[in-house]
Amino acid sequence: MILIPPDFDCRGGEGSDASGLIASIKYALAAEAPFDTQGLCFRALGNCVVIEGQVAEPDGDEFVRRVAEDIAGPDRVVVRVGCPRRAPQS
Protein backbone atom coordinates (compact mmCIF):
# COMPACT_ATOMS: atom_id res chain seq x y z
CA MET A 1 0.00 0.00 0.00
CA ILE A 2 1.24 3.50 -0.82
CA LEU A 3 0.75 6.09 1.91
CA ILE A 4 0.99 9.85 1.49
CA PRO A 5 1.09 11.86 4.72
CA PRO A 6 -1.92 14.10 5.36
CA ASP A 7 0.14 17.31 4.94
CA PHE A 8 -1.30 18.59 1.71
CA ASP A 9 -2.83 21.74 0.33
CA CYS A 10 -5.19 21.14 -2.56
CA ARG A 11 -4.84 24.75 -3.65
CA GLY A 12 -1.21 24.06 -4.53
CA GLY A 13 -2.06 23.38 -8.17
CA GLU A 14 0.14 21.01 -10.12
CA GLY A 15 2.53 19.09 -7.99
CA SER A 16 0.37 19.29 -4.87
CA ASP A 17 0.16 16.12 -2.81
CA ALA A 18 -3.64 15.90 -3.18
CA SER A 19 -3.45 13.72 -6.28
CA GLY A 20 -1.00 11.37 -4.54
CA LEU A 21 -3.22 11.17 -1.48
CA ILE A 22 -6.27 10.38 -3.61
CA ALA A 23 -4.28 7.75 -5.52
CA SER A 24 -3.20 6.17 -2.22
CA ILE A 25 -6.80 5.92 -1.04
CA LYS A 26 -8.00 4.53 -4.39
CA TYR A 27 -5.32 1.86 -4.50
CA ALA A 28 -5.80 0.89 -0.86
CA LEU A 29 -9.54 0.48 -1.38
CA ALA A 30 -9.03 -1.50 -4.59
CA ALA A 31 -6.61 -3.82 -2.80
CA GLU A 32 -8.42 -4.23 0.51
CA ALA A 33 -12.16 -3.84 -0.14
CA PRO A 34 -14.17 -7.07 -0.19
CA PHE A 35 -16.43 -5.44 -2.82
CA ASP A 36 -16.14 -3.59 -6.15
CA THR A 37 -14.96 0.01 -5.74
CA GLN A 38 -15.22 1.06 -9.40
CA GLY A 39 -18.44 2.97 -8.66
CA LEU A 40 -16.58 5.46 -6.44
CA CYS A 41 -15.37 8.93 -7.46
CA PHE A 42 -12.62 10.79 -5.62
CA ARG A 43 -11.83 14.49 -5.57
CA ALA A 44 -10.09 17.06 -3.43
CA LEU A 45 -12.03 19.90 -1.82
CA GLY A 46 -9.88 22.27 0.19
CA ASN A 47 -7.91 20.09 2.58
CA CYS A 48 -10.39 17.22 2.35
CA VAL A 49 -10.83 14.19 0.14
CA VAL A 50 -14.42 13.67 -1.02
CA ILE A 51 -15.48 10.13 -1.93
CA GLU A 52 -18.83 9.69 -3.66
CA GLY A 53 -20.66 6.85 -5.37
CA GLN A 54 -22.32 3.49 -4.80
CA VAL A 55 -21.17 0.12 -3.50
CA ALA A 56 -23.15 -3.10 -3.30
CA GLU A 57 -21.81 -4.26 0.08
CA PRO A 58 -23.89 -3.63 3.21
CA ASP A 59 -22.15 -1.01 5.36
CA GLY A 60 -19.56 -0.48 2.61
CA ASP A 61 -19.57 3.25 3.36
CA GLU A 62 -18.09 2.59 6.80
CA PHE A 63 -15.34 0.45 5.30
CA VAL A 64 -14.53 3.20 2.78
CA ARG A 65 -14.43 5.81 5.56
CA ARG A 66 -12.16 3.68 7.76
CA VAL A 67 -9.60 3.05 5.02
CA ALA A 68 -9.63 6.67 3.82
CA GLU A 69 -9.27 8.09 7.34
CA ASP A 70 -6.37 5.72 8.06
CA ILE A 71 -4.55 7.28 5.11
CA ALA A 72 -5.71 10.92 5.05
CA GLY A 73 -6.40 11.37 8.75
CA PRO A 74 -9.60 12.00 10.67
CA ASP A 75 -11.57 15.11 9.72
CA ARG A 76 -10.07 15.14 6.21
CA VAL A 77 -12.49 12.70 4.58
CA VAL A 78 -16.05 13.27 3.38
CA VAL A 79 -17.85 10.07 2.36
CA ARG A 80 -21.06 10.23 0.34
CA VAL A 81 -21.43 6.58 -0.53
CA GLY A 82 -24.74 4.81 -0.93
CA CYS A 83 -24.96 1.16 0.08
CA PRO A 84 -27.48 -1.32 1.47
CA ARG A 85 -27.78 -1.52 5.25
CA ARG A 86 -27.60 -4.70 7.26
CA ALA A 87 -30.86 -5.78 8.82
CA PRO A 88 -30.92 -5.15 12.59
CA GLN A 89 -30.31 -8.29 14.61
CA SER A 90 -32.98 -9.28 17.10
KAVEN-V427754 format. One record per pair of residues at least 12 apart in sequence whose C-alpha atoms are under 6 Angstrom apart, sorted by the first residue. I is the first residue (numbers start at 0). J is the second residue. If there is no record, write none. Layout:
I,J / I,J
This chain:
0,27 / 1,23 / 2,23 / 3,20 / 5,71 / 8,46 / 9,45 / 9,46 / 24,67 / 38,52 / 38,53 / 39,51 / 39,52 / 47,75 / 47,76 / 48,76 / 49,77 / 50,78 / 51,79 / 51,80 / 52,80 / 53,80 / 53,81 / 54,82 / 55,82 / 57,82 / 57,83 / 57,84 / 57,85 / 58,84 / 60,80
